[in-house]
C-alpha cells in the first residue's frame, strides 16, 4: 500500500491534537479501519514513519519529555508557509477522512477536475527532468488539434482545472488547459529553466491563469454588500486582498492585480452583491457587460 496516506494521516493527527501521546495515536490508528485494519501502531513503525516524514516533507515530529511523553510538530511554519505542501497535506487528509467514511459516499459530493489524472503525471515527470514535451492542443471551437513542442515551466490549478505554463516553439510563454490536450508525449530533448523564473511571482498579479494580455496590475477597490462581505473575508478573491473598512451594510476591499477577463467574469458571477469602486475604467467595463446582459432580457 502507498505509504503517503499513512504519513499524512499521522501528520494531520498530530497537527489537530497539538500534542498527543503515542498511546492516543495508536488508539486513533486502530480505529481507522480503512488504513489500519484495526491494528495498533507500534513504536518501531511509528519511528520509521517519523523518519520518512522528515525525509520526504521536512516535517519534524518531536517528543516533549517533561511530564508526559507527548509528540508535536516542531516546525509547523514549514507547513503553513509552503502553499504546495499545505495543499498536498490537506488534500491527503481530506482523502483519508473520506476513506474512513466510504459508507457515506452517496452523501459526499465533489467536483470533477477535468484531465487531471490523464496528463498530470506526464507533465510532473517531464518537469523534474526539464524535458520538452510534444502536445496536441485543441482550442475550444476548433475542429482539430495542433501538435507542437513546449518546455513545461509550471503547473497551476485554478477553478477546478489544471493548466500548464509552457515556452512554445514560437518563443511564446503561454498557458494551456490540460482538459484541451488530446495527447502529451515526452521527447528526448532537454531544456534549461530560466534562472530568474519564479512561478509564484509570474502569477502574483493575475487573478487566475490569464496572463500576457496587456492589462497592467493596479489597485482595485470593490464593495461587497452585507450578505457577500463574509464570503470575501473567509475566502479572499486574491492573495493581495485586504479589508479597508467594514461599514455594516457593506465592506470595502482593496486588491492589486491585472483586471483581466477572468477577473471580470468572477465579479459578474456574484451580480449586484459586489460593486467596483475604483478604477473608473473598470467600472465602465463592468457597466458595458451589464448593459449587454440587460439587452438580452429587456424584452421579457
Phi, psi and omega in degrees: 000140175305131183281341185303316177301325179290316180297315182292327175299315182295315179301312184292324179297316180288320179300314182294323183282331187086294174222138187206145179278161178296325179296317179295320178298314181297319179296317178296320179297316181296331180281346180273085189299322184297323182265323190257345187056034178065021177265148179288165177260112183280155184301318181299318178294317178302316181294323177296319179294321177303313181295318181294321179297320178292318181296319186273324186245347185072018181265126184261120174259111183251165180244128174277116188259358175271132184074235178279153176277100183241140180260147182206163176276117186280337181230062182299335180297332178294334176275311186295329184266353179253102186300317182293315180297317181295317179298317182295314180295320178296319180296315178295321181297317178296318178300319178297317181297316179294322178300328179286345186231044181296340178295344180260014189302330178284354182241010176239114186252133179227159176269143177279142175257108185301132171064008179302312184279346182285317188238349187300313182298319180299316179293319180298317179293321178294321180293325179298326182259002186051055184253133176293142177236146172268126178243147170251109188250127179242101180297155176301138178088356179260147183276345180213163181265167179238133182255130180198161180272148171223154171263108183287114182274315182198165176245146180219133175262124180213128175053046177066024175225143176267142178228150174243134174264121185222152175266116187266182184282001174255018179061035177248146171258112187232160176255132180234130178284130181295335179285351178255008179266126178274332178201154177221119182233119176295148177247179177274354184276133177256156177227164177254121176291129179307135184300329183268006181283128177228110186301315182295319179292325181300322182259010190297328180253014175265146175286315181226257183238002178277113179224161174073022181257007173102341180289130180270146177295142181204167177286131180233132178244126178239152180242122179255136181287178187299328181285325188263342185300327182292326178294320180289329177290319184279332179219090182301149177293329187205154182296339180277353185297135173218147181282126177271313183197137174247111185261012180090291180286339178203168176220141179258136180234145176249138176228157174232105182198175177272124183282072183276176183305316184292329176291317178298318178298324179295318179294319179295331182301327183263004173060224186282002180284344179228135178238136173279123178267313178220153356279168184297319184295329178287324174301318180294321178297316178297318180299321179297315178297317181295322178297318179295322177295319180298321180300329180291332189244355190297335183270000180285000000 
